[in-house]
């Protein structure tokens, strides 16, 4: 660990002489912008630690923290800011910039007094963000320790008295006996100055964080208690980590990667420090690193995948009065979303607008949404196909405008013709559609008619040459009557049937004909290729009348009822056709349902209100964390078989259940529930939740450890029986016992069963927004066995 002696003003070499950073440390008056009407001058200054920015009403005024560099994801130019573009007549866009944060934290829009000052801040911030992003595991820990030293050194004299150390312990979430704390302090104070400086503080921290449970584990496999030989480490990997045949090669690879000493690497041995580094690394994580990149077969039809999907993507708040913003699309795409929703209505001056119809939500231009999608569709996390779920409420004229914008703005990204060589019985694969945007919506023709028309267009020039004349259109020929379109109902406001809907009767058809129907523009219809929206009546009706390229949408209540009443038929339906499920219209607060309840029936596109953090989004993020975060996850084979016998609520053999043992051992550096209360200490407990088929969905928790969030020890084993592990998602959540259940959240991590590693593993905790809480973690032992038919406990 690096020494803290003579801690520099900046965290990295070469940064202390950077002119932009020095200017930022002097501070600068800039306008903080929240809306067109809220623009306030504030003094922003980079602190001496080089890692935090504070602001005050004026230079020299009382300052408060604004953000940490580790919170920043990227810096955007003023031209790329939706808000700053609205102020372009008042302030030059070159003077503005946007700070984009991780998670759901709102952006910070700033306007400097000159282009030069804006450039200095943008360049300086980007330099620091790049530095933090490129930190390795040890550098991140050193920086974390440096931050704590700065916080504990209240009088900023570069040393810490015992009184300051006692205060620091409370800040670090640990209640410690005064005599024991004093003994650690005195042992570290080798200079006998009654203060801790630099390296002395490092030694104090090491004593504070000594992992006795890791030391004992190390000694169980080490013959001399000082090191693990290559063979001893191989034994550990094979016996405890269940690495089996790959253990010998993996042991050598891990020693070279995590052993800190040159001599240890040369001798192929692992010290206790190297052993701990391995356990705390991504290789020692509960999430299998082999599942992080693209590892699944991406050449199967699109309907064979779960697809990360968003509901009312344009909304960044509630469904009734919330703001519509292109930022909603940027954030969804950044989270790996591969299906976004666009509700389009007639706007003023012939410009289609996007908003939640018949509500007070604000409106954004359709063309701005498309420009944002074109820019970010394949830039952030995935180049696999993006689906635009189009809810079209426009008149003929504005539909023509929509079609023109789609072709002009999306250009070659938009899939407007069928994929060459595709059989007419299955959808193309994500691999075949890489870099393409697909439109989902109503369509006037069938795919077969489209293909026939494409073939005729290819033959037309030859026929014209053979006939020696061109085909001319009669200018006096009467146009054919405009085709009609079934009414599109606003998602969440459809009448819910009490039972499975039946095929429409002639009487209901007569009644429907009396209702005025909006007209579908052929130019817009032609842009829908593989994802033709159709109404759902029954599974029998779909089999007899629909095609593989057609897709039905279901409200959450309708979908859940179908799973309950006809679960196996729904599974078979989803094996050959796509389904989209959307939240109930009663969820006006933008809350979410549990997506796992729909995934277990093979529903591919389970649309989420991505602006709302919580349990449901943790499950969604957990499933799509695998496979490169590309937004596509291959369904289990029994959900891809049109003859499948699987019923989500009544699974039968050949499913082989598993027995899961989770030993919750210890926790490390857990954050406070309320960081503003300096003296408060958490009483942490660990809750393990499993979400899958109804019979597998359960939870168990440990007892709580009193007054210790720094290094709590539980040592408790929780046992689970899981019938269909292929559909199970696990969520580990740490809570504070002292708080009410809904307020006790400390951190969580969610992952699919299929991506879980066995053995001694660290679970690196995430915040409610899915942001890393490094170095907060829990240490567990995972063991999976065949279930021999024991009763569920």
KELO-801934 format. One line per 2 residues: number of its first residue (from 0); their letters; for each residue x, y, z of C-alpha. Coordinates in steps of 0.001 Angstrom, whole numbers, plus 500000, padded with zeros to 6 digits. Example, Ala and Ser with C-alpha at 12.3 -4.5 7.8 and 13.67 -1.06 7.14 Angstrom:
0) as) 512300 495500 507800  513670 498940 507140
//
This chain:
0) xx) 500000 500000 500000  501328 503441 499079
2) xx) 502571 505748 501791  500501 508778 502756
4) xx) 503542 510781 503823  503634 514140 502061
6) xx) 500262 513397 500475  500190 515348 497198
8) xx) 497480 517818 496294  496597 515592 493341
10) xx) 496174 511819 493358  498378 510927 490395
12) xx) 501848 511700 489022  502000 514643 486640
14) xx) 498609 515978 487667  500001 518571 490098
16) xx) 501543 520585 487242  498549 520487 484905
18) xx) 497479 524070 484232  493778 523238 483888
20) xx) 493738 521539 487288  495618 524403 488912
22) xx) 493053 526838 487490  490246 524652 488827
24) xx) 491854 524748 492283  491779 528536 492237
26) xx) 488034 528348 491700  485705 529968 489201
28) xx) 482283 531618 489045  479924 529712 486735
30) xx) 476192 529578 486158  474465 526475 487462
32) xx) 471478 525768 485212  468414 523776 486199
34) xx) 465885 525147 483702  465379 528012 481271
36) xx) 464327 530182 484224  466702 528866 486944
38) xx) 470271 530025 486305  472301 530910 489401
40) xx) 475918 532070 489687  477984 529828 491957
42) xx) 481692 529595 492783  483040 526121 491934
44) xx) 486422 524944 493169  488419 521716 492940
46) xx) 489576 520819 496445  493192 520170 497425
48) xx) 492640 516417 497336  492080 516668 493575
50) xx) 489088 514361 493939  486157 516540 495018
52) xx) 484496 519727 493781  482764 522105 496188
54) xx) 480635 525163 495504  479614 528336 497307
56) xx) 477398 531316 496505  480510 533443 496076
58) xx) 484294 533164 496287  485335 532747 499921
60) xx) 481780 531932 500970  480643 528942 502945
62) xx) 481201 525998 500622  479612 522565 500499
64) xx) 480436 519412 498523  479035 519227 494989
66) xx) 480423 515979 493639  483330 513540 493756
68) xx) 485319 512728 490627  484491 509049 491173
70) xx) 480795 509955 490740  481377 511341 487229
72) xx) 480814 509180 484184  481588 511636 481392
74) xx) 481748 515285 480363  479521 516504 477516
76) xx) 479882 519547 475306  477233 522244 475504
78) xx) 476011 521286 472038  475053 517855 473380
80) xx) 472956 519211 476250  469199 519301 475755
82) xx) 468898 522032 478389  471786 524212 477220
84) xx) 470577 524085 473609  467379 525752 474811
86) xx) 469535 528646 476085  471601 529017 472904
88) xx) 470175 532493 472190  471193 533658 475667
90) xx) 474587 531978 476069  477034 530606 473472
92) xx) 476939 526817 473556  480759 526755 473559
94) xx) 480694 528232 477089  478515 525439 478441
96) xx) 479177 521837 479415  477402 519012 481209
98) xx) 478692 516733 483950  477042 513306 483621
100) xx) 477005 511166 486750  476812 507423 487220
102) xx) 473387 505968 487974  470237 508068 488074
104) xx) 471693 511234 489560  470570 514271 487485
106) xx) 473140 515895 485220  474854 519110 486232
108) xx) 474731 521803 483513  477224 524664 483866
110) xx) 477943 527808 481862  481379 529416 482220
112) xx) 482143 533090 481603  484272 532340 478554
114) xx) 485032 529573 476107  488564 529316 477527
116) xx) 487309 528795 481078  484819 526160 479913
118) xx) 487605 524359 478048  489817 524360 481147
120) xx) 487120 522776 483286  486126 520222 480649
122) xx) 489725 519188 480006  490632 519131 483688
124) xx) 487593 517107 484685  488140 514644 481850
126) xx) 491764 514205 482920  490696 513320 486467
128) xx) 487859 511048 485299  490266 509136 483049
130) xx) 492726 508804 485924  490075 507380 488277
132) xx) 488692 505066 485582  492117 503569 484893
134) xx) 492992 502895 488548  493790 499283 489363
136) xx) 492516 497524 492475  495417 498639 494712
138) xx) 495326 502237 493466  491617 502437 494198
140) xx) 492233 501177 497730  495081 503661 498218
142) xx) 492863 506494 497039  490056 505345 499332
144) xx) 492495 505343 502252  493823 508771 501261
146) xx) 490249 510091 501268  489682 508773 504792
148) xx) 492919 510353 505988  491747 513703 504621
150) xx) 488364 513336 506332  489875 512256 509645
152) xx) 492528 514987 509714  490084 517624 510915
154) xx) 492589 520450 511354  494377 519494 508097
156) xx) 497867 519464 509643  498870 516219 507893
158) xx) 498762 514110 511077  496064 512572 513247
160) xx) 495734 512669 517004  494011 509888 518927
162) xx) 490939 512117 519293  490815 512516 515522
164) xx) 491251 508739 515122  488294 508103 517431
166) xx) 486172 510431 515320  487422 508695 512181
168) xx) 486336 505287 513508  482765 506582 513825
170) xx) 482979 508007 510315  484173 504589 509104
172) xx) 481124 502920 510683  482793 501055 513551
174) xx) 482220 501138 517303  485440 500096 519037
176) xx) 486460 499765 522647  488559 502815 523573
178) xx) 491350 500789 525147  491639 498499 522124
180) xx) 491609 501465 519726  494329 503156 521825
182) xx) 496477 500002 521735  496285 499910 517908
184) xx) 497074 503632 517804  500124 503319 520053
186) xx) 501420 500274 518151  501289 502243 514892
188) xx) 502828 505404 516426  506451 504289 515968
190) xx) 507658 507922 516126  506024 508241 519579
192) xx) 504693 511662 518620  501167 510894 519864
194) xx) 500021 511360 516262  499838 509204 513154
196) xx) 501534 510436 510011  501612 508901 506535
198) xx) 502924 505349 506815  501921 505147 510472
200) xx) 498303 505654 509476  498690 502939 506823
202) xx) 499892 500508 509516  497006 501514 511774
204) xx) 494584 500798 508922  496201 497405 508259
206) xx) 495782 496457 511923  492210 497700 511820
208) xx) 491347 495643 508736  493197 492453 509583
210) xx) 491134 489591 508177  491472 486730 510665
212) xx) 488977 484598 508698  491151 484929 505575
214) xx) 494306 484217 507570  492771 481004 508946
216) xx) 491695 479912 505469  495203 480615 504162
218) xx) 496813 478593 506945  494493 475623 506281
220) xx) 496268 475097 502951  499737 476497 503717
222) xx) 502240 474054 505205  504352 476812 506792
224) xx) 501683 479480 507349  503756 481978 505330
226) xx) 503003 481129 501728  501027 478907 499402
228) xx) 503155 476873 497032  501866 476341 493521
230) xx) 500612 472857 494413  498958 474092 497623
232) xx) 497186 476845 495716  496076 474306 493090
234) xx) 494593 472199 495914  492694 475239 497226
236) xx) 491322 476116 493785  490263 472551 493095
238) xx) 488801 471646 496504  487210 474913 497608
240) xx) 486742 477006 494476  485557 474024 492376
242) xx) 487848 474971 489483  488514 471275 488722
244) xx) 490654 470565 485626  491616 474166 484957
246) xx) 493073 474632 488460  496798 474068 487571
248) xx) 496885 476601 484741  494647 479023 486647
250) xx) 496855 478896 489766  499921 480049 487831
252) xx) 497908 482768 486098  496505 484088 489396
254) xx) 499896 484101 491137  501357 486170 488309
256) xx) 498393 488514 488510  497994 489025 492273
258) xx) 501249 488188 494083  502740 491620 494978
260) xx) 506385 490515 495384  508697 489874 492435
262) xx) 510392 487011 494242  507056 485345 494981
264) xx) 506071 485452 491333  509453 484061 490300
266) xx) 509128 481197 492780  505438 480620 491896
268) xx) 504236 481100 495467  501420 483204 496894
270) xx) 501759 485284 500071  498813 486056 502340
272) xx) 498657 489560 500814  498498 488031 497332
274) xx) 495890 485536 498518  493717 488363 499862
276) xx) 494202 490356 496645  492945 487374 494660
278) xx) 489903 486883 496909  488996 490584 496593
280) xx) 489482 490685 492811  487042 489986 489965
282) xx) 488523 486453 489811  487514 485970 493445
284) xx) 484097 487554 492903  480870 485590 493150
286) xx) 480145 486650 489556  481932 484343 487136
288) xx) 484265 486521 485011  483729 484119 482096
290) xx) 480147 485464 481936  481226 489114 481665
292) xx) 482087 489232 477921  479812 487975 475124
294) xx) 479831 484224 475789  476468 483021 474505
296) xx) 475440 481860 471029  474164 485018 469290
298) xx) 473102 483279 466041  469680 482046 467141
300) xx) 466378 483768 466192  465651 486954 468126
302) xx) 462682 485407 469914  465075 482971 471644
304) xx) 466504 485783 473806  465419 487872 476750
306) xx) 465739 491472 475538  466477 494381 477880
308) xx) 463443 496640 477367  462254 500056 478528
310) xx) 458732 501409 479066  457875 505038 478220
312) xx) 461586 505634 477786  461174 509394 477344
314) xx) 459996 509850 480947  462553 510544 483664
316) xx) 460019 510777 486516  456337 509848 487024
318) xx) 453739 508968 484380  451339 511891 484895
320) xx) 453293 515116 485341  456901 514018 484831
322) xx) 459431 515490 482471  459901 514021 479001
324) xx) 463540 514192 477987  465958 512745 475477
326) xx) 468073 512047 478572  465704 509141 479254
328) xx) 466851 507501 476011  470521 508158 476723
330) xx) 470266 506635 480195  468320 503596 478978
332) xx) 470804 502908 476188  473655 503397 478640
334) xx) 472123 500660 480821  472194 498232 477893
336) xx) 468543 498634 476883  467777 497180 473421
338) xx) 464093 498121 473139  462980 501701 473729
340) xx) 459466 503082 473485  458416 506140 471481
342) xx) 454856 507500 471910  454283 509906 469004
344) xx) 451483 512467 468722  450634 515364 466443
346) xx) 452621 518444 467397  452476 522126 466427
348) xx) 453853 523382 463091  453612 519903 461604
350) xx) 456285 518518 463967  455439 515163 465645
352) xx) 456092 515176 469399  456811 512474 471969
354) xx) 455034 512424 475329  452641 510360 477451
356) xx) 449305 511155 475807  446400 512626 477780
358) xx) 448709 513571 480679  450587 516665 481833
360) xx) 454014 515267 480947  456193 517625 478915
362) xx) 456814 517118 475184  459928 516617 473091
364) xx) 460349 516577 469325  460262 513224 467563
366) xx) 463211 514228 465398  465287 515009 468520
368) xx) 464521 511546 469894  465684 509974 466633
370) xx) 468858 512073 466570  469651 510907 470117
372) xx) 468927 507278 469246  471115 507520 466140
374) xx) 473981 508898 468233  473783 506535 471208
376) xx) 472178 503332 469856  475473 501503 469393
378) xx) 477910 503859 471092  477580 502937 474751
380) xx) 477280 499221 475546  476101 497136 472594
382) xx) 476092 496892 468812  473350 494277 468783
384) xx) 470007 495372 467278  467960 498111 468865
386) xx) 464167 497995 468675  462081 501181 468482
388) xx) 458661 500294 469890  456526 502856 468070
390) xx) 453164 503912 469520  451720 505916 466627
392) xx) 448885 508369 467386  449512 510789 464510
394) xx) 447458 511906 461561  448396 510965 457991
396) xx) 450411 514138 457371  452566 513859 460467
398) xx) 453048 510125 459887  454621 511041 456561
400) xx) 456902 513408 458456  457750 510583 460858
402) xx) 458632 508259 457978  460838 510930 456417
404) xx) 462671 511575 459692  463165 507850 460303
406) xx) 464842 507342 456926  466798 510616 456912
408) xx) 468032 510658 460515  468624 506935 461092
410) xx) 469877 506360 457559  471699 503055 457065
412) xx) 471104 502123 460706  467396 501579 460017
414) xx) 466464 498105 458828  464106 498768 455913
416) xx) 464386 495474 453989  464543 491806 454887
418) xx) 467826 490063 455598  469115 488262 452538
420) xx) 468881 484489 452605  466601 484292 455662
422) xx) 464071 481397 455624  460456 482504 455852
424) xx) 459830 480705 459129  462071 482392 461707
426) xx) 463363 485777 462771  466946 486831 462033
428) xx) 469493 486506 464841  471036 489339 466873
430) xx) 474295 488539 465098  472722 489066 461659
432) xx) 471194 492366 462776  474240 493953 464428
434) xx) 474261 497712 464047  470633 497814 462916
436) xx) 467595 499619 464323  464280 497773 463912
438) xx) 460901 499473 463962  458079 497758 465861
440) xx) 454615 498974 464898  451462 498525 462839
442) xx) 451857 497379 459239  449516 497247 456242
444) xx) 451083 494288 454457  452588 490922 455279
446) xx) 456275 490095 455145  455607 487716 452269
448) xx) 454055 490557 450273  457035 492769 451041
450) xx) 459476 490133 449793  457431 489631 446637
452) xx) 457438 493383 446062  461227 493526 446589
454) xx) 461700 490748 444042  459423 492533 441564
456) xx) 461391 495754 442024  464590 493887 441183
458) xx) 462991 492459 438023  461329 495714 436954
460) xx) 464367 497309 435211  464886 494145 433128
462) xx) 461221 494056 432104  461307 497724 431170
464) xx) 464364 497185 428978  462732 494198 427303
466) xx) 459520 496118 426634  461457 499149 425466
468) xx) 459200 501546 427321  458746 502975 430780
470) xx) 455689 502478 432888  453938 505820 433360
472) xx) 451377 506717 435993  448106 508237 434798
474) xx) 447916 511641 436523  444108 511485 436382
476) xx) 443860 508023 437950  441872 508116 441198
478) xx) 443936 507107 444253  442996 503933 446048
480) xx) 441115 504409 449309  443419 504996 452277
482) xx) 443885 501868 454400  442568 501783 457934
484) xx) 444467 501056 461126  443213 499386 464278
486) xx) 443116 501889 467140  446270 501887 469266
488) xx) 445441 502107 472944  447750 503835 475359
490) xx) 449791 501214 477257  448319 500623 480671
492) xx) 444864 501950 479738  443486 498935 477922
494) xx) 440353 497239 479299  441444 494114 481154
496) xx) 439465 490952 480353  438319 488881 483327
498) xx) 439552 485760 481551  441628 484920 478502
500) xx) 440352 487043 475583  438449 485189 472886
502) xx) 438447 485714 469155  436359 488754 468115
504) xx) 432729 487972 467354  430905 489357 464335
506) xx) 428859 491535 466665  431967 493082 468231
508) xx) 433440 493568 464764  430328 495479 463678
510) xx) 430630 497637 466776  434318 498302 466096
512) xx) 433569 499363 462526  431403 502181 463862
514) xx) 434440 503612 465700  436486 506065 463643
516) xx) 439890 504498 462965  443114 506430 462434
518) xx) 444783 506034 459071  448170 504348 458648
520) xx) 450500 505983 456172  452033 503428 453718
522) xx) 455447 505135 453919  455541 504534 457679
524) xx) 454099 501029 457343  456851 500064 454903
526) xx) 459538 500743 457523  458181 497982 459767
528) xx) 459858 494807 458542  460056 492005 461122
530) xx) 458148 493384 464120  454549 493846 463010
532) xx) 452290 494671 465973  449118 492582 466185
534) xx) 446347 492309 468770  446243 489180 470903
536) xx) 443000 487220 471143  444034 483692 472122
538) xx) 446934 481300 471666  444819 479246 469262
540) xx) 444054 482336 467204  447742 483261 467087
542) xx) 448738 479787 465872  446112 479805 463137
544) xx) 446312 483400 461911  449637 484975 462870
546) xx) 453204 484723 461590  456621 484442 463245
548) xx) 457411 488109 462517  454327 489441 464327
550) xx) 454413 490574 467943  451718 491094 470568
552) xx) 451836 493340 473625  450371 492403 477005
554) xx) 449695 494440 480110  451285 492960 483212
556) xx) 447895 491841 484565  446934 490137 481290
558) xx) 450323 488404 481017  450256 487171 484625
560) xx) 446730 485856 484170  447746 483985 481016
562) xx) 450724 482441 482838  448411 481285 485602
564) xx) 445684 479913 483332  447686 478716 480314
566) xx) 451347 478827 481290  452537 476047 479004
568) xx) 450751 477537 475985  452405 480895 476741
570) xx) 455829 479201 476868  455194 477542 473503
572) xx) 453882 480818 472042  457066 482626 473112
574) xx) 459202 479917 471521  458146 481042 468026
576) xx) 456865 484612 468426  457968 487702 470328
578) xx) 455935 489091 473253  456200 492473 474922
580) xx) 454865 493100 478430  454374 496595 479850
582) xx) 453556 497919 483355  450001 498595 484463
584) xx) 448595 502053 483786  447921 502262 487525
586) xx) 451663 502573 488138  451515 506355 487792
588) xx) 454519 506682 490113  456632 504775 487565
590) xx) 457003 501808 489913  457934 498396 488512
592) xx) 456742 494812 488582  459029 491838 489127
594) xx) 460264 490969 485609  461176 487431 486668
596) xx) 457474 486572 486890  457247 487157 483109
598) xx) 460656 485813 482085  459778 482383 483498
600) xx) 457164 482077 480707  459713 483070 478079
602) xx) 458375 486607 477545  461256 488316 475776
604) xx) 460572 492036 476087  459535 492826 479661
606) xx) 459470 496629 479640  460675 498409 482773
608) xx) 460404 501950 484116  464170 502332 484118
610) xx) 464099 505683 485882  462941 503963 489094
612) xx) 465529 502211 491249  464657 499335 493546
614) xx) 464221 495578 493781  462666 495110 490324
616) xx) 465430 497024 488539  468057 495159 490585
618) xx) 466642 491893 489192  466599 493315 485656
620) xx) 470150 494665 485916  471253 491391 487496
622) xx) 470038 489252 484589  471498 491539 481914
624) xx) 474827 492034 483708  476049 488928 481858
626) xx) 476914 488434 478174  478809 491670 477772
628) xx) 475848 493706 479026  474714 493616 475391
630) xx) 470998 493519 476249  470400 489998 474894
632) xx) 470425 486868 477099  469766 483437 475584
634) xx) 466736 481736 477109  467100 478197 478562
636) xx) 466469 475462 476000  463087 474501 477481
638) xx) 461857 478058 476794  462988 477851 473140
640) xx) 461137 474646 472258  457716 475015 470582
642) xx) 456820 471551 471945  458027 472332 475479
644) xx) 456070 470754 478347  457307 473368 480827
646) xx) 454696 475196 482915  456076 478130 484965
648) xx) 453829 477385 487947  453847 473581 487737
650) xx) 457273 472420 486541  457765 468684 486314
652) xx) 460727 466401 485516  463267 466276 483917
654) xx) 464229 469287 486065  466998 468374 488504
656) xx) 466785 470501 491633  469815 471889 493429
658) xx) 470668 472509 497048  472381 475834 497688
660) xx) 474416 476526 500823  475386 480136 501456
662) xx) 477717 480692 504390  477704 484420 505121
664) xx) 481092 484973 506752  481945 488650 507105
666) xx) 481516 492184 505765  484015 494896 504881
668) xx) 483746 498695 504984  479968 498939 504765
670) xx) 478665 502479 504231  476315 504242 506609
672) xx) 472589 504361 505893  472626 508063 506743
674) xx) 476030 509603 506034  475030 512904 507657
676) xx) 474906 511347 511138  478544 511159 512182
678) xx) 477950 509184 515393  475515 506637 513938
680) xx) 476798 503072 513456  474884 500428 511491
682) xx) 473757 497056 512823  474105 495058 509594
684) xx) 472417 491835 508563  472515 489991 505225
686) xx) 469381 488911 503403  469662 486372 500565
688) xx) 466722 486404 498144  465991 483999 495286
690) xx) 463618 484889 492458  462508 482274 489960
692) xx) 459468 480036 489534  456957 480509 492328
694) xx) 458150 477421 494241  461759 478676 494183
696) xx) 461063 482298 495174  462092 482729 498799
698) xx) 464471 484539 501180  466449 484002 504360
700) xx) 468583 486317 506464  471296 486307 509104
702) xx) 471065 487815 512543  472443 491339 512898
704) xx) 475837 492437 514188  475582 495300 516635
706) xx) 477403 498591 515991  479847 497433 513346
708) xx) 479665 498353 509687  483422 498248 509231
710) xx) 484227 494545 509646  481131 492662 510910
712) xx) 481351 488877 511305  478300 486613 510939
714) xx) 479529 483073 510225  476014 481813 509500
716) xx) 474880 479306 506851  471630 479642 504909
718) xx) 470219 476665 502986  467971 476777 499903
720) xx) 466372 474177 497631  465910 475324 494032
722) xx) 463920 473270 491517  464673 475238 488313
724) xx) 468047 476948 488850  468253 477931 485149
726) xx) 465544 480550 485885  466795 481679 489309
728) xx) 468208 485108 490081  469909 485711 493449
730) xx) 469975 489023 495294  472276 489617 498251
732) xx) 471175 492672 500195  472759 494181 503315
734) xx) 470400 496010 505658  470608 498000 508857
736) xx) 468552 496297 511571  468012 499582 513403
738) xx) 465927 501049 510608  462451 500296 509344
740) xx) 462576 497720 506507  462062 500212 503702
742) xx) 464755 502515 505042  467345 499940 506046
744) xx) 469042 499455 502692  472867 499530 502762
746) xx) 473886 497788 499522  473066 494891 497201
748) xx) 474317 492688 494415  472126 490635 492073
750) xx) 473164 487955 489598  471787 484935 487688
752) xx) 472300 481512 489216  474072 480435 486022
754) xx) 476774 483096 486559  477501 482249 490211
756) xx) 480900 480879 491221  481257 478389 494042
758) xx) 483771 478572 496872  485041 481474 498961
760) xx) 483871 484612 497194  483518 488318 497759
762) xx) 480285 490054 496783  481060 493651 495832
764) xx) 478098 495781 496842  476227 498267 494689
766) xx) 474130 501250 495714  470392 501546 495133
768) xx) 471284 503118 491777  473596 500255 490819
770) xx) 476803 502224 491456  479824 500524 493016
772) xx) 480215 501082 496771  483896 500085 496647
774) xx) 485429 498766 498842  482196 497634 500545
776) xx) 481715 493872 500240  480574 490729 501994
778) xx) 482615 487521 502132  480715 484267 501584
780) xx) 481192 480572 500898  478984 479135 498143
782) xx) 478304 475404 497720  475901 473832 495200
784) xx) 474874 470209 495529  472384 467906 493875
786) xx) 469044 468074 495689  468175 464596 496898
788) xx) 464534 465491 497405  464580 467086 500862
790) xx) 461575 469086 501871  461855 472811 501408
792) x) 462637 474493 504676
//
